[in-house]
Amino acid sequence: MKKIFLELKNLDKLTYKIMGYGLIFSSIITFIAVSILILYIFLGVNFFYHLGIALIKSSFYIGTQFIICGIIVDSIKKNLV
């Protein structure tokens, strides 16, 4: 666990910036999904439930991928130099 936090501290600035934008994008998708799920609560349309759940799963997947791929790309860049 310490190694992961150390890797996150020592990221390249460009990689860190791209990861930040990716997490912001993921958060926006999560907010949209939560809004759709709230709409499902009020209207009771099953399509909104399935759409909201699919968007929430996708946003968590995208956020995780930005973090993992950012760490991997940074470590590859450090090993090449």
N, C-alpha and C positions, 0 to 999 in steps of 0.2 A: 504494500500500500504506500509506503514511503517513496518507493521508486516512481510510482505513478505521479505523486504530488511533486516530486523533484523534476520529473519530465515536464509537467505542466508549468513549473516555475521557469524553466530554462528554454522555453519555446522561442523560436525566431519571431520577430515582431510581425512580419507579414503573415506567417502561419497562424499566429495568435489572432490577428485581425480577421482573417478568413474564417477561423473557427467561431469567432464572436458573431460575425454576420450570419453564419450558418445556424447558430443557436437562436439568434433573433428571428430568423426565418421560421425555425421550428416552433418557437414560442407563438408566432403569429398564427401558424396553422393550428396549434393547440387551442388558442383563443377562439378561432373560428369553429373548431370542433365542439368546444364547450358551449358556444352560442347555439349551435345546431342541436346539441343535446338538451339545452334548456328549452328550445323551441319544441322539441319532441315532448318534453314534460307537459307543456301547455296545450299542444295540439293533439298529441297521441298518434301521430302518423308514423308507422313503422319504418318507412323509408328514411326519415330523419334519424332514427336510432341507428340504423345500419350505416348510414353515411357518417354520422358523428363518431361511431366506434372505429370505422375504417380510417377516418382522418386522424383520430387520436393515436392509433397504432402507427400510422405512417409518420406522424410528427415525432414520436418517440424514437422510431427507427432512424429517421433523418438526423435528429440531434445526436444520437449515439454514434452514428457513422461519421459525423463531422468531428466529434471528439477523438474517436479511435483513428480515423484516417489522418487527422492533423498531427497526432503524436507519431504515427508511422512515417508520414512524409517528412517531418522534422528530423526524426532519427536517421532516415535515409540520406537527407541532405547533409547532416553532420558527419556521416560515415564516408561520404564521397569527397568531402573537403579535407 
